[in-house]
Amino acid sequence: MRKMWPLLLLGFLVNTAYSVMWPLTTIYLHGDLHLNLVQSGLILAAYSDCNVLGGYLGGVLTDHYSARTVGVGMLVGLIIDAVIGFFWNGIIAYPIVLVVFGLLTGGMLTLITAMTAQLSHLDGRLFNLLYIFINVGLVVGTASIGVLYHNSLKPIFGLLLSCYVLAAILWSWRAGSFEKQSAGQTPRQTATTDETTQPTMGGRLSRTSLVIILLSLVFMWITYAQWMSNVSVYIQNEGLGIKLYSTLWVYNGVLLIVVQALMAKVSHSRVLPWQILGGLVAIGSSFLLLTSESGVVVLFAAMTLLTIGEAVYVPGVPALINLYTVGNEGKYQGLVNAFSSLGKALGPVLGGMVIAHLGSFHLLFWFCAIVDAVIALGFLVGVVPALKRQS
């Protein structure tokens, strides 16, 4: 595990840049470039589509070409994109920079996940550690916005440029050794795995099981995305203020790191299906709490359930798929990232439609709780029995 720190640091750097850019986009398009919400929505849709496409293409390229070459190429592209954004970020240039950013960031995050998959057969702890570093990047990135953004994007793109240059140096230095390590990995042998504690998984995921798992990602992120969008409006409508909403996300980031640190010590391949189920139940329960009553205590309790669910579900899915897709890690981890991005893109739009047509946040929260319950039931009935037959 100690030799993996450059890969973990790479995840931190890329996600720090991602977490600075994404929350700022709507504010900049609507507030500074004075685009209406329809125009801003179209640009964000193009960004999301490119993020999905980049996630899938990144996985396919990683499977067919040298991961070192693919990674360096994407990081150089991100450096060029950040330089262009530093000097030109007007009404024409910024959307182009944003779309390229989405494409290359999606590919880079998939490459990192695929390399993690190749280096962690039968040992889900590396996924948990990667998720810790990614979430530290989330906290650092979102916290940086308030410090750096003062009606100018130059400091923002300066931070992005610093992250990408460091990431390119790091990847150029260590990617070769990671490729050698992954080439020596087999599903029955890992450098850090004891066969008595991490049993070998036989067979491959059936098409039905894979479809259910990927659809669970889409629908889980559709519900989760309500917290990133419509819940902020709900909090303001309740008279609790946007400052509380920001505090909730700081709490989310800190709690994620704590829970993931614990998960990194106890994660076990045999319990991954139950880990995923538990995560779905916790996420759905967070929405059930929101349907009961409002208030600061309820919001923090709901965020606690959401965070615990996210911490066990999100790294559990790629770790489970990795057990049954040896040799095609890039392709399948690319699908994981692509379907996750699709859910994140659809979530705010669908949530807004529910509120617009039904006029009730509580009905939206009930809808999210039911969706999470249905996908948990689908996973329990459609995936768990199939995995038991193969174990």
N, C-alpha and C positions, 0 to 999 in steps of 0.2 A: 504493500500500500504506500509506503514512503516514497517509492520511485514514481508514483503517479502524480506527485504534486504539480509538475508542469502542465499536465492535462487539466487538472482541477483549476489551476490559475488561469489557464486559457479560457475555461468556461466562465470564470469570474470576469475577466476582461471583456469578453464578447457580450455578456449579458449586462454588464455595467453600461456599455455603449447603447445597447438595445433599450435599456430601462430609462435612459436619459431622453432618447429620441421619441419613443412612442407616446408617453403621456403629454408631451409638449405639442404634438402635431395638431390636434384639434384647436388648441388655444392659438397657435400661430396662424393656421389657415383661416380661422374665423375672426380672430381678434386683430391680427396684424395685417394679413393680406386681404381682409374684408370680403372673403368669399361667403356666399350664403350657405345654409346647412346642406342643401342639395348638392351644391358643387363640392363642398368639403366631404360629404358622404361618398361621392363618386371617386374622389382621389383616395380616400381611405379604403374603399372597396378595391381599387386597383392595387394599392399597397398590400392589402390582405391577400389578394389573389396571387401576387408575386411572392409573398412570404410562403404560401402553401406550395407553389410551384418550386421555389428555391429549396424548400425542405425535401421534397421528393427527388429533385434532380441531384441535390447534394448527396443523398444516399446512393443513388445509382452510380454517380461518378466515383464515389469512394469504393464501391464494389469492383469497378472495372479499371481504375487507374490508381496510381500511387497516391496514398492519402497525403503524403508530404507535398506533392505537386499540386493536388487539388486545393489543399488548405492554403498554401502560399499564394496560389492564383486568386482565391477568393479574398484573402486578406489584402493583397495588393489592390484589388478592385475596390475594396472598402476604403483603403487609404486614399485612392484617387477620388472616390465619391465624396469623402470628407473634405478634401482640399477644394473640390469644386463648390461644395456647400459653404465652405468658409468664405469664399470670395463672391459667390453668386447664389443668392437664396430668395430671389424675387418670385413673382407670381407664375413665371414659366419654369425657372430653374429649380425651385424647391420641389414641386411635385415630381420632376424627373429624378432628382437626387433621392427623394423618399422612396420611389418605386425601385430604384437600383439598390438602395439600402435594404428594403424588404426582401428582395430576391437573394442577395448575397448573405444577409444575416440568417435567413432561413436555411440556406445551404451550409453555412458555417456551424450553426447549432446542431444540425443533423450530423455533420462530420464528427463533431465532438462526442455526440451520443453514440454514433456507430463505433468509434474507436474505443469508447468505454465498454460497449457491448463485446467487442473483440477481445478485450483484456480482462473481462470479468465473468467468464462462463461459470455458471453454477454458484456464483458468489455475488449476491445483490448489494453488498456493502459499498462497492465502488459507485454504484448508481446513487446510493444515499449520500455519499460524500460529495459527489458531483452536484447533487441537488442543493446541498448546503452552500457550496461555493457560488452556485448560480443565484441563490437567494440572497447571499451577502452582496452580490453584484446588484440585485434588485434594490436592496436597501440603499446602497451607496449611490446608485444611479438616480433613483427618485429623490433622494435627499439633496443631490447636487443641483437639481433644477432650480430650487429656491435660491441657492447661492450664486449660480452662474447666469441665470436668465434675467436680464434687465433690458428688455426691448431690443436685444441684439443676439443673433445666433452665433456670432463669432466665438464666444467662450464655450458654447455647447459643442460646436464642431472642433474646437481646439481640444476639448476633452476626448471626443471620439477619435481624433487623429492620434492622440497620445496612447489610447487604449489599443488601437489597431497596430501601431508601430511596435509597441511592446509585445503584442500577440504574435506578430509576424516574426520577430526575433526569436521568441520562445518556441514557436512551432518549427522554424527552420533549424533550430538547435536540437530539439528533442524528437521530432517526428520520426526520424530514421530509426531510433532505438525502439519507439513504440511499434513500428511496423515489424521489426524483427521479433519483438515479444509476441505480437499477435499472430505472426506466422508460426510460432512454436506452440501456440495454444491449441488444444483439442477439447472436445466436450468432456473428455474423461480426465483431463489433466490441467491444472492451473498451478501457478507458482505459490499461491497463498491458500489453496483449498485442501482441506483434509477430507478424504472420501467418506470418512465415518460421519462427518457433520454436514457435508454438501453432496448429496447423492446425485448420481448421473441421471439426467432426464433423457428418456428414449423417445423416438418418434418425432413427428412434426405436428404442428397445429393443423387441424382440419380447416378447410375453407370456411365452414360455418362458424367455428370458434373464432377464427381471425376476424371475420366480418363483425361478429358480436362485440369483440373487444374494441375494434376500431370505431364502431358506432357508439359504444359506451363513451369513448373519448370525446366524440363530437358533442353528444348530448350533455355530458358532464360539464364541458367547457361552455356550452350554451347557458347552462344554469349558473355556473361560477361567474361568467362574464357579467351577470346582473350586479354582482358586488362591485365590479370595476366600473359600472356605468350608472344604471338606474337606481341603485341603492343610495348613491350620493344625492340624487334628487329627492328621494324618500326622506333622507335625514334632514335635508333643508326644509322640506314641507312640514316636518315634525317640529321645526323650530330649534333644532339642536346645533346647527351651524356646520360649515364645511371644515372647520378646524378639528372637530371631533372625527370627521371622516378621515382626515389625514392621519390623526393619531391612531385610528383603528388599523391603518395599513402599516404604520411603523410597528405596532404591536404584532401584526401578522408576520412581518419579516423577522422580528426577533424570536417569536414563538416557533416559526418554521425552522430556524437554525437550531433551537434547543431540541425540538422533537426529532429532527433529522439526525442530530448528533447521537441521540439515544437509539434511533433506528439503525444507524450504521453499526452499532454493537450487537444488536439482537436479530437483524434481518436474516431470514433463512429461506432457502428456495422452496421448501415444502409448504410453507405457510403463505406464499405469495398470493394464491387465489383468495384466501381468507383476508389477507391484508387489503387487497383491492376491494373486496366486498365491504369490509369495515370502513374503508375510506368513503365509499359511496353512501353508506348509511349515515356517516357523520356529516357529510356535505348536505344531504337531504334534510337532516335534522336541524341544520342551521337555518334553513328556510322555514321549517315548522315553528321554530322559536320566534321568527319574525312575524308569523301570522297571529301570534298570541297577543302581544302588546308591544308598545314602543318604549323607549327609555334607554339611558346610557348603559345600565346593567344588562339589559336584554341584548343590546347590540354587541357588547363585549363578550357575552356568553355565546352568542351566535357566531361571532368571529372566531372564538376559540374552537368551536366545533368545525367550522369551515377550514381553519388552518390545520387542525389535526387530520381531518379528512384529506386535505390536499397533500399533506406531508407523507401520508402512507399510500395514497392512491397513485399520485403522479409518478413517483419513481418506481412504483410496483409494476405498472403496465409495461414499460420498456424492459424491465428486468425479467418479467414473465415471458414476454415474446422472445427475448434473447435466448431463453433456455431451449426453445423449440425451433430456432431458425439459424442454426449454425451454418456458416459459410455464406449467408446472405444478409449479414448484419446491416450493411448500409441501406439496402433496399427496404427492409422492414422497419428499421429505425427512422428512415425517411418517411414511411407511411405514418408512423406514430406522430412525428412532428407535423406532417401535412394535415392529418385529421384533427389534431389539437388546434392548429392555426385556423382551420375551417370553423370549428366550434366557437373560438374566440371572435372570429369575424361575424358570425351569424348572431351571436348572443345579444349584443346591444340592439340590433335591428329588430329581432323577434320580440325582445322584451318591451321595446318602445311600442310595437304594434299591439301587444296585449294591453298595455296601459292605455293607449289611444282608443282602442275599441271597447274595452271593458271599464276603463276609468278607475281602476282600483289596484293599488300596489299589493294589497293582501291577496287578491286573486292571482297576481303574478307569482307571489311567494308560494301559494298553494300549488300552482302549476309546476314550479321548479321542484318542489318537494315530491310531487307525484312522478315527474319525469325521472328523478334520481332513483325513486323506489322501483319504477318499471325497469330501468336498465340494470339495477342490482338484481332484480328477480330474473331478468334475461340472462345475466352472467351466471347466476346460481344454477339455472336450469340448463342453459345451453353450452356452458364452458366447463364448469367444475366437474360434472360427470365424465366428460371426454378426457380431461386431464387425469382423473383418477384411473381411468382405463389404461392410460399410457405410463403411469408411474409404477 
